[in-house]
């Protein structure tokens, strides 16, 4: 009896161990809000053999992490559409997608084709779209009704009451505010450097006006809701969230056009859970899941009826922010050639270090 009982216990242990070993982990490298708990719970309920592990990041950190590990450590990443090509060419951190495993027919056609065009290398596609939105200005229109341009963030009449994020986006925004087209200069490093020098000087002068540089949506939200800041560079999704709390806080597309981005699905080269990654991509394209995702991100899903699937307050915020002329004037980020970000990094360091 004892040997038999021990054999039964051993067999049970082997079954349990085998069940544990078969469980797969999907390691997401993504933005805040892009893997909300209710979506994870629904996914894991449908796929009980997959555990979702989330690491929050941003474009710069995603590239740095994957570059440091040779594309290992994560199974699905979400860089913006303009941050894939150069990173792949320089560092080989991603693997081509198998589009036959993705429900691309559920994606907005022009966004899908745009991302594919931006991320095709030697005939292989490396990304598909997930969420899209814009960068412009969040403004308390009751306190700063005249803010319409990027230049207004540096206007002395708002001294100590404006903010911005000290990242490459504000370099591009300031360039557009100065009447330049930075994307058109990508192919001419010397001309781009000259533009950067002019932008850098303007943003150094602007330091005496702005209250602070924000680092994340929570920081910016606190500054705006408290009234410390009345106008700031902002993601539209952050402004849309605050509109539900204070209708005076609105997203304002700059006169030169809001900068438009598309966050993607991209599989790291050393990913170990491709099938789980494809399941996640297809799962979050479902209308009921898209609603949950957009409620969390505040961004618009890259599906044909993405705006209609937004929560009511965010749909209203979008209608207040944009008319057709604003949408026609969007400036989609262009692919960043190798070397451009290094130049921009030096410019940002100069601004940061300046008194």
C-alpha positions in Angstrom: 0.0 0.0 0.0 2.7 2.4 0.9 4.7 2.1 -2.4 1.4 2.4 -4.3 0.4 5.5 -2.4 3.8 7.0 -2.9 3.5 6.2 -6.6 0.1 8.0 -6.8 1.6 11.0 -5.1 4.5 11.1 -7.4 2.2 10.8 -10.4 0.1 13.7 -9.1 3.1 15.8 -8.6 4.3 15.1 -12.1 0.9 16.2 -13.5 0.9 19.4 -11.4 4.4 20.1 -12.4 3.6 19.5 -16.1 0.6 21.8 -15.8 2.8 24.5 -14.4 5.4 24.0 -17.0 2.9 24.3 -19.8 1.7 27.8 -18.6 3.1 30.5 -20.9 4.0 34.1 -19.9 3.3 36.9 -22.3 5.7 39.7 -21.4 4.3 43.1 -22.6 6.5 46.2 -23.0 4.0 48.9 -23.3 2.7 52.4 -22.3 0.7 53.2 -19.1 -2.9 52.3 -19.6 -2.3 50.0 -22.6 -2.8 46.8 -20.5 -5.5 47.6 -18.0 -6.4 45.1 -15.4 -9.9 44.4 -16.7 -8.5 43.6 -20.1 -5.8 41.4 -18.7 -8.4 39.5 -16.6 -10.6 39.0 -19.6 -7.7 37.7 -21.7 -6.5 35.3 -19.0 -10.0 34.0 -18.5 -10.2 33.2 -22.2 -6.6 31.9 -22.3 -6.0 30.3 -18.9 -2.7 28.9 -20.1 -1.3 32.4 -20.6 -0.2 34.7 -17.9 0.3 38.4 -18.8 3.2 40.3 -17.4 3.4 44.0 -18.0 6.4 46.4 -18.0 5.5 50.1 -18.5 7.8 52.1 -20.7 8.0 54.8 -23.4 9.6 55.0 -26.8 13.1 55.8 -25.6 13.1 53.2 -22.9 11.7 50.5 -25.1 14.5 50.9 -27.6 17.1 51.1 -24.8 15.8 48.0 -23.1 15.6 45.9 -26.2 18.9 47.2 -27.5 20.6 46.3 -24.2 19.2 42.7 -24.4 19.5 42.1 -28.1 15.7 42.0 -28.4 15.2 39.5 -25.6 13.2 39.7 -22.4 9.9 40.7 -23.9 7.4 39.1 -26.2 5.4 42.1 -27.5 6.4 45.8 -27.6 4.4 48.9 -28.5 6.7 51.6 -30.0 5.2 54.4 -32.0 5.2 54.0 -35.7 8.1 56.4 -36.4 10.4 54.7 -33.9 10.6 51.2 -35.5 12.5 51.6 -38.7 15.7 53.2 -37.5 15.8 51.1 -34.3 15.5 47.9 -36.4 18.1 49.0 -39.0 20.6 50.0 -36.3 20.0 47.4 -33.6 18.1 44.5 -35.1 15.8 44.2 -32.1 12.5 43.1 -33.8 11.3 40.2 -35.9 9.1 40.3 -38.9 5.3 39.9 -38.3 3.3 37.0 -39.7 0.4 39.0 -41.0 -1.6 35.9 -41.7 -2.0 35.5 -37.9 -3.4 39.0 -37.3 -7.0 40.1 -38.0 -5.8 43.0 -40.1 -9.2 43.3 -41.7 -10.4 44.7 -38.4 -7.9 47.6 -38.5 -8.5 51.1 -40.1 -7.2 50.6 -43.6 -5.2 53.9 -44.0 -3.6 53.5 -40.5 -2.7 49.9 -41.3 -1.2 50.8 -44.7 0.6 53.8 -43.2 2.2 51.7 -40.4 3.1 48.9 -42.8 4.8 51.5 -45.2 6.7 53.0 -42.3 7.9 49.7 -40.9 8.7 47.6 -43.9 12.3 46.6 -44.3 13.5 44.4 -47.1 10.0 43.4 -47.9 9.2 42.3 -44.3 6.6 44.2 -42.1 7.5 44.8 -38.5 4.5 46.6 -37.0 0.7 47.0 -37.2 -1.3 49.8 -35.6 -3.0 49.6 -32.2 -3.9 53.1 -30.9 -3.5 56.5 -32.3 -3.7 60.1 -31.2 -2.0 63.4 -31.3 0.3 65.8 -29.4 -0.9 69.4 -29.1 -1.8 71.6 -26.2 -4.0 71.2 -23.2 -5.4 74.5 -22.2 -7.7 75.8 -19.5 -9.7 78.0 -21.9 -11.2 80.0 -19.1 -7.7 81.1 -17.9 -5.8 81.2 -21.2 -8.4 81.7 -24.0 -5.8 83.1 -26.4 -3.4 80.1 -26.5 -3.5 78.8 -30.1 0.1 78.3 -31.1 3.1 76.3 -29.8 4.8 79.7 -29.4 2.2 80.7 -26.8 3.7 78.3 -24.3 6.6 80.7 -24.1 4.6 83.9 -24.0 5.6 86.0 -21.0 2.0 86.8 -20.1 1.7 83.2 -18.9 5.0 83.2 -17.0 5.1 80.4 -14.4 1.9 78.9 -15.7 2.9 76.8 -18.7 4.6 73.4 -19.0 6.0 71.0 -21.6 7.7 67.7 -21.7 11.5 67.8 -22.4 11.5 65.2 -25.1 12.0 65.2 -28.8 8.4 66.1 -29.5 8.8 69.6 -28.1 11.7 70.1 -30.4 9.6 69.3 -33.4 6.6 71.3 -32.1 8.8 74.4 -31.5 10.2 74.0 -35.0 6.7 74.0 -36.5 5.9 77.0 -34.3 8.9 78.8 -35.8 7.6 78.1 -39.3 9.9 75.2 -40.1 9.1 71.7 -41.2 11.5 69.4 -39.3 10.3 66.2 -41.1 11.4 67.8 -44.5 14.9 68.3 -43.1 15.4 64.7 -41.9 17.4 63.9 -45.1 19.8 66.8 -44.6 21.7 66.4 -41.3 23.4 69.8 -41.6 20.2 71.6 -42.2 18.5 69.7 -39.4 21.3 70.6 -37.0 21.0 74.3 -37.9 17.3 74.0 -37.2 18.0 72.3 -33.9 20.3 75.0 -32.8 17.7 77.7 -33.4 15.0 75.6 -31.6 17.4 75.0 -28.7 18.0 78.7 -28.2 14.3 79.4 -28.2 13.6 76.7 -25.7 16.4 77.9 -23.4 14.9 81.4 -23.5 11.5 79.7 -22.7 12.8 78.3 -19.4 12.2 81.6 -17.7 8.5 81.3 -18.6 7.5 77.7 -18.0 6.7 76.4 -14.5 8.1 72.9 -14.9 8.8 70.0 -17.3 6.3 67.3 -16.9 7.4 63.6 -17.2 4.1 61.7 -17.3 0.4 62.1 -17.7 -0.2 62.0 -14.0 2.2 64.8 -13.4 0.5 67.0 -16.0 -3.0 66.1 -14.8 -2.1 67.3 -11.3 -0.7 70.5 -12.6 -3.7 71.3 -14.7 -6.4 70.3 -12.2 -4.7 72.3 -9.4 -4.6 75.4 -11.6 -0.8 75.7 -11.3 -0.5 75.4 -15.1 -3.1 76.8 -17.5 -1.5 75.6 -20.8 0.9 72.8 -21.7 2.2 70.6 -24.4 0.0 67.4 -24.0 -1.1 64.1 -25.4 -4.7 64.5 -26.5 -5.7 61.5 -24.5 -4.6 63.1 -21.2 -6.6 66.2 -22.1 -9.6 64.1 -23.0 -9.5 62.4 -19.6 -9.4 65.8 -17.7 -12.3 67.2 -19.8 -14.6 64.8 -18.0 -13.6 66.5 -14.7 -13.4 70.1 -15.8 -14.9 71.1 -19.2 -12.7 74.3 -19.2 -9.7 72.0 -19.7 -9.6 71.2 -23.4 -7.3 69.9 -26.1 -6.2 72.6 -28.5 -4.6 71.6 -31.8 -1.9 74.2 -32.6 -2.5 76.4 -35.6 0.4 74.6 -37.4 -1.3 71.2 -36.8 -1.2 68.7 -34.0 1.5 66.0 -34.2 0.0 62.7 -34.9 1.3 59.3 -33.7 0.3 55.7 -34.0 1.4 53.2 -31.3 2.0 49.8 -32.8 2.3 46.1 -32.0 5.9 44.9 -32.7 7.4 41.6 -31.7 11.0 41.7 -30.2 13.6 39.5 -31.9 14.1 37.4 -28.9 10.4 37.0 -28.0 9.5 33.5 -26.8 5.7 33.7 -26.9 4.8 34.7 -30.5 1.5 32.7 -30.5 0.4 34.4 -27.3 1.4 37.8 -28.7 -0.8 37.3 -31.8 -3.7 36.2 -29.5 -3.3 39.4 -27.5 -3.2 41.6 -30.7 -6.4 40.0 -32.0 -8.1 40.0 -28.6 -7.8 43.7 -28.2 -9.2 44.4 -31.6 -12.6 43.1 -30.5 -15.2 45.9 -30.1 -16.0 45.1 -26.5 -12.3 45.0 -25.6 -11.5 48.1 -27.6 -14.1 50.0 -25.5 -12.3 48.9 -22.3 -8.9 49.7 -23.7 -9.9 53.2 -24.9 -11.5 54.0 -21.6 -8.1 53.3 -20.0 -5.8 54.9 -22.6 -7.9 57.8 -23.7 -6.5 57.2 -27.2 -8.4 56.1 -30.3 -8.2 52.5 -31.4 -7.0 51.9 -34.9 -10.3 50.3 -36.0 -12.8 51.8 -38.4 -15.3 52.9 -35.7 -12.6 53.8 -33.1 -14.1 57.1 -32.1 -17.6 55.6 -31.6 -16.1 53.1 -29.3 -14.7 55.8 -27.0 -16.5 56.5 -23.7 -19.2 59.3 -23.9 -17.1 62.0 -22.2 -14.1 61.3 -24.4 -16.2 61.4 -27.6 -17.5 64.8 -26.5 -13.9 66.0 -25.7 -12.8 64.9 -29.2 -15.7 66.8 -30.8 -14.8 69.9 -28.9 -11.1 69.6 -29.8 -11.2 68.8 -33.5 -13.1 69.9 -36.5 -12.4 68.5 -40.0 -9.9 71.2 -40.8 -7.9 70.2 -37.7 -7.9 66.6 -38.8 -6.9 67.5 -42.3 -4.0 69.5 -40.8 -2.5 66.6 -38.7 1.3 66.2 -39.0 2.0 62.5 -38.8 5.5 61.7 -37.4 7.9 60.7 -40.1 10.3 57.8 -39.8 13.4 58.9 -37.9 16.6 58.3 -39.9 19.6 56.9 -38.0 21.6 59.6 -36.2 18.8 62.1 -35.8 17.8 61.1 -32.3 21.5 61.5 -31.2 21.4 65.1 -32.5 18.2 65.7 -30.7 19.5 64.2 -27.5 22.4 66.6 -27.4 19.9 69.5 -28.0 17.8 68.3 -25.1 20.8 68.0 -22.8 21.8 71.6 -23.7 18.3 72.9 -22.8 18.3 70.9 -19.6 21.7 72.2 -18.5 21.1 75.8 -19.4 20.4 78.3 -16.6 
